[in-house]
Amino acid sequence: MFFFYVLFSIGMTLSGLAILMGGGFIFYAITVVIGFRAELKACFDRDPAARSTLEVVLNYSGLQAIVAYRLAHFLQQLRVPLLPRLFMSGVRWLTGIEIHPSAKIGRGLFIDHGMGVVIGETAQIGNDVTLFQGVTLGGTGKEKGKRHPNIGNRVVIGAGAKVLGNITIGDDSMIGANAVVVRDVPAHSTVVGVPGYITKIRGESVPATTLDHTHLPDPLAERIRRLQGEIEAMERHLRTQRLSSRPSTHHPSGEGGRVQREAPRSDEHPGKNPHP
């Protein structure tokens, strides 16, 4: 009888947890569909692998981290101690994405894959921004106050890129994969390399849907190619100058194409009398 009671209690407990989890999932799904339309739309617009709303809600860790961040940020604004940080620490363990609850994030943020993404305390992110895996929006040094970057609207930051310090990334810019950016970037720019080099895209904006963050111009390689071309041109010029300044070893020919020989001078044969 006691054994039956124990089994019944365990069964009822598991059933209650399942009901709570089911109710929690339904509440979470409704919250995402109604309150996070911009983020949900961003998943479908920028990820060709997204097929259904249920799939995105259940599997996209970036979306889950953003939903959790909104709640933690709300609690942080209410000056609730400890709980926001503790909550986001749990989210980091579950999703691999670390977002400080004090960060300011606009609408339509899309975090693709998300593993290893870090968004610091004083970071500010505009609307319709795309972050790939391994992106760090970090600070430099130990100074307090504003020490994390400001990301403009419609910015794309490639996988593994690091944006460090209190700098500003202008609207419609693109940061290449694994770039390290430590200086301000004007709007409509592309940044590649370590440290990041800025390449202006003819003053035209980079659309937010352009997610190719690997096939980008490399200004350092272009400068090296130009320098190599200049060196080769100088070498050709010097070679031509040396050939033109080399003295001629041929004598002018006489009639009939034969070479005229000069008569020997008297001083060339000191033992002979030139006048017999």
LUMBAZA-485555 format. One record per residue: chain; x, y, z of N, C-alpha, C in turn. Coordinates in Angstrom, 1 decimal. Each point is the difference from the previous one (the first is absolute). Example, Ala and Ser with C-alpha at 12.3 -4.5 7.8 and 13.67 -1.06 7.14 Angstrom:
% LUMBAZA-485555
chaine_nc1_nc2_nc3_cac1_cac2_cac3_cc1_cc2_cc3
A_13.2_-5.7_7.8_-0.9_1.2_0.0_0.9_1.2_0.0
A_-0.4_1.1_-0.7_0.9_1.1_0.0_-0.8_1.1_0.8
***
This chain:
% LUMBAZA-485555
chaine_nc1_nc2_nc3_cac1_cac2_cac3_cc1_cc2_cc3
A_0.8_-1.2_0.0_-0.8_1.2_0.0_0.9_1.3_0.0
A_1.0_-0.1_0.8_0.9_1.2_0.1_0.7_0.2_-1.3
A_0.4_-1.1_-0.7_0.7_0.1_-1.3_-0.9_0.6_-1.0
A_-1.3_-0.4_0.0_-1.0_0.5_-0.9_-0.1_1.5_0.2
A_-0.1_0.5_1.3_-0.1_1.4_0.3_1.2_0.8_-0.5
A_1.2_-0.6_0.1_1.2_0.7_-0.5_-0.1_0.2_-1.5
A_-0.3_-1.1_-0.7_-0.1_0.1_-1.5_-1.1_1.0_-0.4
A_-1.1_0.0_0.7_-1.1_1.0_-0.3_0.5_1.4_0.2
A_0.7_0.2_1.1_0.5_1.4_0.3_1.0_0.5_-1.1
A_0.9_-1.0_-0.3_0.9_0.4_-1.1_-0.7_0.3_-1.3
A_-1.0_-0.8_-0.3_-0.7_0.2_-1.3_-0.8_1.3_0.0
A_-0.6_0.4_1.1_-0.7_1.2_0.1_0.9_1.2_0.0
A_1.2_-0.1_0.6_1.0_1.0_-0.1_0.5_0.3_-1.4
A_0.3_-1.1_-0.7_0.4_0.1_-1.4_-1.1_0.6_-0.9
A_-1.2_-0.4_0.3_-1.1_0.5_-0.8_-0.2_1.5_0.2
A_0.2_0.4_1.3_-0.1_1.4_0.3_1.0_0.8_-0.7
A_1.3_-0.5_0.1_1.1_0.7_-0.7_-0.3_0.1_-1.5
A_-0.5_-1.1_-0.6_-0.3_0.0_-1.4_-1.0_1.1_-0.4
A_-1.0_0.0_0.9_-1.1_1.1_-0.2_0.6_1.4_0.1
A_0.8_0.2_1.0_0.7_1.3_0.2_0.9_0.3_-1.2
A_0.7_-1.0_-0.4_0.9_0.2_-1.2_-0.8_0.3_-1.2
A_-1.0_-0.8_-0.2_-0.9_0.3_-1.2_-0.6_1.4_0.0
A_-0.5_0.3_1.2_-0.6_1.4_0.1_1.1_1.1_-0.2
A_1.2_-0.3_0.6_1.1_1.0_-0.2_0.4_0.1_-1.5
A_0.0_-1.1_-0.7_0.3_0.0_-1.4_-1.0_0.8_-0.8
A_-1.3_-0.3_0.3_-1.1_0.7_-0.7_0.1_1.5_0.3
A_0.3_0.4_1.2_0.2_1.4_0.3_1.1_0.6_-0.7
A_1.2_-0.7_0.0_1.2_0.5_-0.7_-0.3_0.1_-1.5
A_-0.7_-0.9_-0.6_-0.2_0.0_-1.5_-0.9_1.2_-0.3
A_-1.1_0.2_0.8_-0.9_1.2_-0.2_0.8_1.3_0.2
A_0.8_0.0_1.0_0.8_1.2_0.3_0.9_0.4_-1.2
A_0.7_-1.0_-0.6_0.9_0.2_-1.1_-0.8_0.5_-1.2
A_-1.1_-0.7_-0.4_-0.8_0.3_-1.2_-0.5_1.4_0.1
A_-0.5_0.4_1.2_-0.6_1.3_0.2_1.0_1.1_0.2
A_0.9_-0.2_1.0_0.9_1.1_0.4_1.3_0.1_-0.7
A_0.4_-1.0_-0.8_1.3_0.0_-0.6_-0.2_-0.3_-1.5
A_-0.9_0.7_-0.6_-0.3_-0.1_-1.5_1.2_0.4_-0.8
A_0.7_1.1_0.4_1.2_0.4_-0.8_1.1_-1.0_0.1
A_0.2_-0.6_1.1_1.1_-1.0_0.1_-0.4_-1.3_-0.7
A_-1.3_-0.3_0.1_-0.4_-1.2_-0.7_0.1_0.2_-1.5
A_-0.4_1.1_-0.5_0.1_0.3_-1.4_1.4_0.0_-0.5
A_0.9_0.5_0.9_1.5_0.1_-0.4_0.5_-1.4_-0.2
A_-0.5_-1.0_0.8_0.5_-1.4_-0.2_-0.4_-0.5_-1.3
A_-1.2_0.3_-0.5_-0.4_-0.5_-1.3_0.6_0.8_-1.2
A_0.3_1.3_0.3_0.6_0.8_-1.1_1.4_-0.3_-0.2
A_0.8_-0.4_1.0_1.4_0.0_0.0_0.6_-1.4_0.1
A_-0.9_-1.0_0.2_0.5_-1.4_0.1_-0.8_-0.9_-0.9
A_0.6_-0.5_-1.1_-0.8_-0.8_-0.9_-0.4_-1.4_0.5
A_0.6_-0.3_1.2_-0.3_-1.3_0.6_-1.3_0.1_0.8
A_-0.5_1.2_0.3_-1.2_0.1_0.8_-1.2_-0.4_-0.9
A_-0.8_-1.0_0.5_-1.1_-0.6_-0.7_-1.4_0.3_0.6
A_-0.1_0.0_1.3_-1.3_0.1_0.7_0.2_0.8_1.3
A_-1.1_0.6_0.4_0.1_0.8_1.3_0.3_-0.9_1.1
A_-0.6_-1.2_0.1_0.3_-0.9_1.1_1.4_-0.4_0.0
A_0.6_-0.3_-1.1_1.4_-0.3_-0.1_0.9_1.1_0.5
A_-0.3_1.2_-0.4_0.8_1.2_0.5_-0.1_0.2_1.5
A_-1.2_-0.1_0.5_-0.3_0.2_1.4_0.7_-1.0_0.9
A_0.1_-1.2_-0.5_0.5_-1.1_0.8_1.5_-0.1_-0.1
A_0.6_0.3_-1.2_1.4_-0.4_-0.3_1.0_1.2_-0.1
A_-0.5_1.2_-0.1_0.9_1.1_-0.3_0.5_0.6_1.3
A_1.2_-0.3_0.4_0.5_0.5_1.3_0.2_1.5_0.0
A_0.2_0.6_-1.1_0.2_1.5_-0.1_-1.4_0.6_0.4
A_-1.1_-0.5_-0.5_-1.3_0.6_0.3_-0.3_-0.3_1.5
A_0.3_-1.1_0.5_-0.2_-0.4_1.4_0.8_1.0_0.9
A_1.2_0.2_-0.4_0.9_0.9_0.9_-0.6_1.5_-0.1
A_-0.5_0.4_-1.1_-0.6_1.4_-0.1_-1.2_0.1_0.9
A_-0.9_-1.1_-0.1_-1.2_0.1_0.9_0.4_0.0_1.5
A_1.0_-0.8_0.4_0.4_0.0_1.3_0.6_1.4_0.4
A_0.8_0.6_-0.9_0.6_1.3_0.2_-1.0_1.0_0.3
A_-1.1_0.0_-0.8_-1.1_1.0_0.2_-0.5_0.0_1.5
A_-0.2_-1.2_0.5_-0.5_-0.1_1.3_1.0_0.4_1.0
A_1.3_-0.4_-0.1_1.0_0.4_0.9_0.3_1.5_-0.1
A_-0.1_0.6_-1.2_0.2_1.4_-0.1_-1.1_0.8_0.7
A_-1.2_-0.5_-0.1_-1.2_0.6_0.7_0.3_0.0_1.5
A_0.4_-1.2_0.6_0.3_-0.1_1.4_1.2_0.9_0.4
A_0.9_0.2_-0.9_1.2_0.8_0.3_-0.5_1.5_0.0
A_-0.9_0.4_-0.9_-0.5_1.3_0.1_-0.8_0.3_1.3
A_-0.6_-1.0_0.5_-0.7_0.1_1.3_1.0_0.0_1.2
A_1.3_-0.1_-0.3_1.1_-0.1_1.0_-0.2_-1.2_1.0
A_-0.5_-1.1_-0.6_0.0_-1.3_0.8_1.4_-0.5_0.1
A_0.4_-0.2_1.2_1.4_-0.5_0.2_0.2_-1.5_-0.3
A_1.2_-0.3_-0.6_0.5_-1.3_-0.2_-0.8_-0.9_-1.0
A_-1.4_0.0_0.1_-0.8_-0.9_-0.8_0.3_0.2_-1.5
A_0.1_1.2_-0.6_0.2_0.1_-1.4_1.3_-0.7_-0.4
A_1.1_0.3_0.7_1.3_-0.7_-0.4_-0.1_-1.5_0.2
A_-0.6_-0.4_1.1_-0.2_-1.4_0.2_-0.8_-0.7_-1.1
A_-1.0_0.7_-0.4_-0.9_-0.6_-1.1_0.8_-0.1_-1.3
A_0.7_1.1_-0.3_0.8_-0.1_-1.3_1.2_-0.9_0.1
A_0.5_-0.3_1.2_1.0_-1.0_0.1_-0.5_-1.4_-0.4
A_-1.3_-0.3_0.5_-0.6_-1.2_-0.4_-0.3_-0.1_-1.5
A_-0.4_1.1_-0.6_-0.2_0.1_-1.4_1.3_-0.3_-0.8
A_1.1_0.5_0.5_1.3_-0.3_-0.6_0.3_-1.4_0.0
A_-0.2_-0.7_1.1_0.2_-1.5_0.0_-0.9_-0.7_-1.0
A_-1.2_0.5_-0.2_-0.9_-0.7_-0.9_0.2_0.3_-1.4
A_0.4_1.2_-0.4_0.1_0.4_-1.4_1.4_0.3_-0.4
A_0.9_0.2_0.9_1.4_0.3_-0.5_0.1_1.5_-0.3
A_-1.0_0.8_0.3_0.0_1.4_-0.3_0.0_0.8_1.3
A_0.9_0.9_0.1_0.1_0.8_1.2_-0.4_1.5_-0.3
A_-1.1_0.4_0.6_-0.4_1.4_-0.2_-0.2_0.6_1.4
A_0.7_1.1_0.2_-0.2_0.7_1.3_-1.4_0.7_0.0
A_-0.7_-0.2_1.1_-1.4_0.6_0.1_0.0_1.5_-0.1
A_1.1_0.7_0.2_0.1_1.5_-0.1_0.2_0.4_-1.5
A_0.3_-0.8_-0.9_0.3_0.4_-1.4_-1.4_0.5_-0.6
A_0.2_0.8_-1.0_-1.2_0.6_-0.6_-0.1_-0.5_-1.5
A_-1.0_-0.8_-0.3_-0.2_-0.7_-1.3_-1.3_0.5_-0.6
A_0.1_0.4_-1.3_-1.1_0.4_-0.8_-0.8_-1.2_-0.5
A_-1.0_0.4_-0.9_-0.9_-1.0_-0.5_0.7_-0.8_-1.2
A_-0.4_-1.2_-0.2_0.4_-0.8_-1.2_1.4_-0.5_0.1
A_0.6_-0.2_1.2_1.3_-0.6_0.1_-0.1_-1.5_-0.4
A_0.9_-0.4_-0.9_0.1_-1.4_-0.3_1.4_-0.6_0.3
A_0.0_-1.0_0.9_1.3_-0.6_0.4_0.0_-1.4_-0.7
A_0.8_-0.2_-1.0_0.1_-1.3_-0.7_0.9_-1.0_0.7
A_-0.6_-1.1_0.3_0.7_-1.1_0.7_0.3_0.5_1.4
A_0.7_1.0_0.2_0.1_0.7_1.3_1.1_-0.5_1.0
A_0.5_-1.2_-0.2_1.0_-0.5_1.0_1.2_0.9_0.1
A_0.3_0.5_1.2_1.2_0.8_0.2_-0.3_1.5_-0.1
A_-1.2_0.4_-0.3_-0.3_1.5_-0.1_0.0_0.6_1.3
A_0.7_1.2_0.2_0.1_0.7_1.2_-0.4_1.4_-0.2
A_-0.9_0.5_0.7_-0.5_1.4_-0.1_0.2_0.7_1.4
A_0.9_0.9_0.1_0.4_0.6_1.3_-1.0_0.9_0.6
A_0.3_0.5_1.2_-1.0_0.7_0.8_-0.4_1.3_-0.6
A_0.9_0.8_-0.5_-0.4_1.3_-0.5_-0.1_0.1_-1.6
A_-0.1_-1.2_-0.6_-0.2_-0.1_-1.4_-1.3_0.5_-0.4
A_-0.1_0.7_-1.2_-1.3_0.5_-0.5_-0.1_-0.5_-1.5
A_-1.1_-0.7_-0.3_-0.2_-0.6_-1.3_-1.3_0.6_-0.6
A_0.1_0.5_-1.3_-1.1_0.6_-0.7_-1.0_-1.1_-0.5
A_-0.8_0.4_-0.9_-1.0_-0.8_-0.5_0.5_-0.9_-1.2
A_-0.6_-1.2_-0.2_0.3_-0.9_-1.1_1.5_-0.3_-0.2
A_0.6_-0.3_1.1_1.4_-0.3_0.1_0.2_-1.6_-0.1
A_1.0_-0.4_-0.7_0.3_-1.5_-0.1_1.3_-0.3_0.6
A_0.0_-1.0_0.9_1.3_-0.4_0.6_0.1_-1.5_-0.3
A_1.2_-0.4_-0.4_0.3_-1.4_-0.2_0.7_-0.6_1.2
A_0.2_-1.3_0.0_0.6_-0.7_1.1_1.4_0.6_0.4
A_0.3_0.0_1.2_1.3_0.4_0.5_0.3_1.5_0.0
A_-1.0_0.8_-0.2_0.1_1.5_0.0_0.2_0.5_1.4
A_0.9_0.9_0.3_0.2_0.6_1.3_-0.2_1.5_-0.1
A_-0.9_0.6_0.7_-0.1_1.4_0.2_0.5_0.3_1.4
A_1.3_0.2_0.1_0.7_0.1_1.3_0.6_1.3_0.3
A_0.5_0.1_1.2_0.6_1.2_0.5_1.5_-0.2_0.0
A_0.7_1.1_0.3_1.5_0.0_0.1_0.4_0.6_1.3
A_1.0_-0.6_0.6_0.5_0.6_1.3_-1.0_-0.3_1.1
A_0.3_0.7_1.1_-0.8_-0.2_1.3_-0.8_1.3_0.3
A_-0.1_0.9_-0.9_-0.7_1.2_0.3_-1.5_-0.2_0.2
A_-0.7_0.7_0.8_-1.4_-0.1_0.2_-0.7_1.0_-1.0
A_-1.3_-0.1_0.0_-0.8_0.9_-0.9_-0.1_-0.6_-1.3
A_-0.3_0.8_-1.0_-0.2_-0.5_-1.4_1.3_-0.5_-0.6
A_0.0_-1.3_-0.2_1.3_-0.7_-0.5_-0.3_-1.0_-1.0
A_-1.2_-0.1_-0.6_-0.4_-1.0_-1.0_-0.5_0.7_-1.2
A_0.0_-0.7_-1.2_-0.3_0.7_-1.2_-1.4_0.4_-0.2
A_-0.2_0.9_-0.9_-1.4_0.4_-0.5_-0.1_-0.5_-1.4
A_-1.0_-0.8_-0.3_-0.2_-0.6_-1.3_-1.2_0.7_-0.6
A_0.1_0.5_-1.2_-1.0_0.7_-0.7_-1.1_-1.0_-0.5
A_-0.9_0.6_-0.8_-1.1_-0.8_-0.6_0.5_-0.8_-1.2
A_-0.6_-1.2_-0.2_0.3_-0.8_-1.2_1.4_-0.4_-0.2
A_0.7_-0.2_1.1_1.4_-0.4_0.0_0.1_-1.5_0.0
A_1.0_-0.5_-0.8_0.2_-1.5_0.0_1.4_-0.2_0.5
A_0.2_-0.8_1.0_1.3_-0.3_0.6_0.2_-1.5_-0.1
A_1.1_-0.3_-0.8_0.3_-1.4_-0.4_0.5_-0.9_1.2
A_0.1_-1.3_-0.3_0.4_-0.9_1.0_1.3_0.2_0.5
A_0.1_0.0_1.4_1.3_0.2_0.6_0.5_1.4_0.1
A_-0.7_1.0_-0.5_0.5_1.3_0.1_-0.1_0.6_1.4
A_1.0_0.9_0.3_0.1_0.6_1.3_-0.1_1.5_-0.2
A_-1.0_0.6_0.7_-0.2_1.5_0.0_0.3_0.4_1.4
A_1.1_0.8_0.2_0.4_0.2_1.4_0.1_1.5_0.3
A_-0.4_0.3_1.2_0.1_1.4_0.5_-1.2_0.9_-0.3
A_0.0_1.2_0.5_-1.1_0.9_-0.2_0.1_0.7_-1.4
A_-0.3_-0.8_-1.0_0.1_0.5_-1.4_-1.4_-0.1_-0.6
A_-0.1_0.6_-1.2_-1.3_0.0_-0.7_0.1_-0.6_-1.4
A_-0.8_-1.0_-0.3_-0.1_-0.6_-1.3_-1.2_0.6_-0.7
A_0.2_0.8_-1.1_-1.0_0.7_-0.7_-1.1_-0.9_-0.6
A_-1.1_0.6_-0.3_-1.1_-0.7_-0.6_0.4_-0.7_-1.3
A_-0.6_-1.2_-0.3_0.1_-0.7_-1.3_1.5_-0.4_-0.3
A_0.7_-0.2_1.1_1.4_-0.5_-0.2_0.1_-1.5_0.2
A_1.1_-0.5_-0.5_0.3_-1.5_0.0_1.3_-0.2_0.6
A_0.1_-0.9_1.0_1.3_-0.4_0.7_0.3_-1.4_-0.5
A_1.1_-0.2_-0.6_0.4_-1.3_-0.5_0.3_-1.0_1.0
A_-0.1_-1.3_-0.3_0.3_-1.1_0.9_1.4_0.2_0.6
A_0.1_-0.2_1.3_1.2_0.0_0.8_0.7_1.4_0.0
A_-0.6_1.0_-0.4_0.6_1.4_0.0_0.0_0.4_1.5
A_1.0_0.9_0.3_0.1_0.6_1.3_-0.1_1.5_-0.2
A_-1.0_0.6_0.5_-0.3_1.4_-0.2_0.2_0.7_1.3
A_0.8_1.0_0.0_0.3_0.8_1.2_-0.1_1.5_-0.2
A_-0.5_0.4_-1.2_-0.2_1.4_-0.3_-1.3_0.2_-0.7
A_-0.5_1.3_0.1_-1.3_0.3_-0.6_-0.1_-0.4_-1.5
A_-1.2_-0.4_-0.4_-0.2_-0.4_-1.4_-1.1_0.9_-0.5
A_0.2_0.7_-1.1_-1.1_0.9_-0.6_-1.1_-0.9_-0.6
A_-1.1_0.6_-0.2_-1.1_-0.7_-0.6_0.3_-0.5_-1.4
A_-0.7_-1.1_-0.4_0.2_-0.6_-1.4_1.4_-0.4_-0.3
A_0.7_-0.6_1.0_1.4_-0.4_-0.1_0.1_-1.5_0.1
A_1.1_-0.6_-0.5_0.4_-1.4_0.2_1.3_0.0_0.8
A_0.1_-0.8_1.0_1.2_-0.1_0.8_0.5_-1.5_-0.1
A_1.3_-0.2_-0.3_0.6_-1.3_0.0_1.3_0.1_0.7
A_0.6_-1.2_0.4_1.4_0.0_0.4_0.2_0.2_1.5
A_1.2_-0.2_0.4_0.5_0.1_1.4_1.2_0.9_0.0
A_-0.1_1.2_0.6_-1.2_0.7_0.4_-0.9_0.4_-1.2
A_-1.2_0.3_0.2_-0.9_0.3_-1.1_0.4_1.1_-0.9
A_-0.1_-0.2_-1.3_0.2_1.0_-1.0_-1.3_0.4_-0.6
A_-0.3_1.3_-0.2_-1.2_0.5_-0.5_0.0_0.1_-1.5
A_-1.0_-0.5_-0.7_-0.1_0.1_-1.4_-1.3_0.6_-0.4
A_0.0_1.2_-0.6_-1.3_0.7_-0.3_-0.6_-0.7_-1.2
A_-1.3_-0.2_0.1_-0.7_-0.7_-1.2_-0.7_1.1_-0.8
A_0.8_0.9_-0.6_-0.5_1.0_-0.9_-1.1_0.8_0.5
A_-0.1_0.1_1.3_-1.1_0.8_0.6_-1.3_-0.6_0.0
A_-0.1_-1.3_-0.5_-1.3_-0.7_0.0_-0.1_-0.9_1.2
A_-1.3_-0.1_0.4_-0.2_-0.8_1.2_0.1_-1.5_-0.3
A_0.3_-0.7_1.0_0.1_-1.5_-0.1_-1.3_-0.5_0.6
A_-0.9_-0.6_-0.8_-1.3_-0.4_0.4_0.1_-1.0_1.2
A_-1.0_0.1_0.9_0.1_-0.9_1.2_-0.1_-1.5_-0.4
A_-0.6_-0.3_-1.1_-0.2_-1.4_-0.4_1.2_-0.5_-0.7
A_1.1_0.8_-0.2_1.2_-0.5_-0.5_0.8_-0.6_1.1
A_0.0_-1.3_0.1_0.6_-0.7_1.1_1.4_-0.7_-0.4
A_0.5_0.3_-1.2_1.3_-0.6_-0.4_1.1_0.8_0.7
A_0.4_-0.4_1.1_1.0_0.7_0.8_1.4_-0.6_-0.2
A_0.2_-0.8_-1.0_1.3_-0.6_-0.2_0.7_0.5_-1.3
A_-0.8_0.1_-1.1_0.6_0.5_-1.2_0.0_1.5_-0.1
A_0.9_0.6_0.8_0.1_1.5_0.1_1.3_0.4_-0.5
A_0.1_1.3_-0.5_1.3_0.5_-0.4_1.0_0.0_1.1
A_1.3_-0.2_-0.4_1.1_0.0_1.0_0.9_1.1_-0.4
A_-0.1_1.2_0.6_0.8_1.2_-0.4_1.5_-0.3_0.2
A_0.4_-0.7_1.0_1.4_-0.3_0.2_0.6_-0.8_-1.1
A_-0.7_-1.0_-0.5_0.4_-0.8_-1.1_0.1_0.8_-1.3
A_-1.0_0.9_-0.2_0.0_0.9_-1.1_1.2_0.9_0.0
A_0.4_0.6_1.1_1.1_0.8_0.1_1.3_-0.7_-0.3
A_0.1_-1.2_0.5_1.2_-0.9_-0.3_0.1_-0.2_-1.5
A_-1.1_-0.3_-0.6_0.0_-0.3_-1.5_0.4_1.3_-0.7
A_-0.5_1.1_0.4_0.4_1.3_-0.7_1.5_0.2_0.2
A_0.5_-0.2_1.2_1.4_0.2_0.3_0.9_-0.9_-0.8
A_-0.5_-1.3_-0.2_0.8_-1.0_-0.8_0.0_0.5_-1.4
A_-1.1_0.5_-0.5_-0.1_0.5_-1.4_1.0_1.1_-0.2
A_0.1_0.9_0.9_0.9_1.2_-0.1_1.4_-0.5_0.0
A_0.3_-1.0_0.9_1.4_-0.5_0.0_0.4_-0.6_-1.3
A_-0.9_-0.8_-0.6_0.3_-0.6_-1.3_0.2_1.0_-1.1
A_-0.8_1.1_0.0_0.1_1.0_-1.0_1.4_0.7_0.2
A_0.4_0.3_1.2_1.3_0.6_0.2_1.1_-0.9_-0.4
A_-0.1_-1.3_0.2_1.0_-1.0_-0.4_0.1_0.0_-1.6
A_-1.1_0.0_-0.7_0.0_0.1_-1.4_0.7_1.3_-0.5
A_-0.3_1.1_0.6_0.6_1.3_-0.4_1.5_-0.1_0.2
A_0.5_-0.5_1.1_1.4_0.0_0.3_0.7_-1.0_-1.0
A_-0.6_-1.1_-0.3_0.5_-0.9_-1.0_0.2_0.6_-1.3
A_-1.0_0.8_-0.4_0.0_0.7_-1.3_1.1_1.1_0.0
A_0.2_0.7_1.1_1.0_1.0_0.1_1.4_-0.6_-0.1
A_0.2_-1.2_0.6_1.3_-0.6_0.0_0.4_-0.5_-1.4
A_-1.0_-0.5_-0.7_0.2_-0.5_-1.4_0.4_1.2_-0.9
A_-0.7_1.1_0.1_0.2_1.1_-0.9_1.3_0.7_0.3
A_0.5_0.0_1.2_1.3_0.6_0.4_1.2_-0.9_-0.2
A_-0.1_-1.2_-0.4_1.1_-0.9_-0.2_0.8_0.4_-1.2
A_1.3_0.1_0.0_0.8_0.5_-1.2_0.0_-1.1_-1.1
A_0.1_0.4_-1.3_0.0_-0.9_-1.1_1.4_-0.6_-0.2
A_0.1_-1.3_-0.4_1.3_-0.6_-0.2_0.3_-0.2_-1.5
A_-0.8_0.4_-0.9_0.1_-0.1_-1.5_0.6_1.2_-0.6
A_0.9_-0.2_-1.0_0.5_1.1_-0.8_-0.8_0.2_-1.3
A_0.0_1.2_-0.5_-0.8_0.2_-1.2_0.7_-0.7_-1.2
A_-0.8_-0.6_-0.8_0.4_-0.8_-1.2_0.4_0.9_-1.2
A_0.9_-0.6_-0.8_0.4_0.8_-1.2_-0.9_-0.5_-1.2
A_0.6_0.2_-1.2_-0.8_-0.3_-1.2_0.0_-1.6_-0.1
A_-1.1_-0.4_-0.5_-0.2_-1.4_-0.2_-0.3_-0.8_1.2
A_-0.3_0.8_1.1_-0.4_-0.6_1.2_1.2_-0.6_0.8
A_1.3_0.2_-0.5_1.1_-0.5_0.8_0.5_1.1_1.0
A_0.6_-0.6_1.0_0.4_0.9_1.1_1.4_0.5_-0.4
A_0.2_1.3_0.0_1.3_0.6_-0.3_1.0_-0.1_1.2
A_1.2_-0.4_-0.3_0.9_-0.1_1.1_0.9_1.2_-0.1
A_0.4_0.5_1.1_0.8_1.2_0.1_1.5_-0.4_-0.2
A_0.7_0.8_-0.7_1.4_-0.2_-0.2_0.8_0.1_1.3
A_0.9_-0.9_0.2_0.8_0.0_1.3_0.8_1.3_0.1
A_0.0_0.5_1.1_0.8_1.2_0.3_1.5_-0.3_0.3
A_0.9_0.9_-0.3_1.4_-0.2_0.2_0.3_-0.3_1.5
A_-0.7_0.6_0.9_0.3_-0.2_1.4_-0.4_-1.4_0.5
A_-0.9_-0.7_-0.8_-0.4_-1.4_0.4_1.1_-1.0_-0.2
A_1.1_0.3_-1.0_1.1_-0.9_-0.2_1.3_0.8_0.2
A_0.4_0.1_1.2_1.2_0.8_0.3_1.3_-0.6_-0.5
A_0.0_-1.3_-0.3_1.3_-0.6_-0.6_0.2_0.2_-1.5
A_-1.0_0.5_-0.7_0.1_0.2_-1.4_0.0_1.4_-0.4
A_0.7_0.4_-1.1_0.1_1.3_-0.5_-1.1_0.2_-1.0
A_-0.8_1.1_0.2_-1.1_0.2_-0.9_0.4_0.4_-1.4
A_1.3_0.5_-0.1_0.5_0.4_-1.4_1.2_-0.8_-0.3
A_-0.2_-1.1_-0.8_1.2_-0.9_-0.3_0.9_0.8_-0.9
***
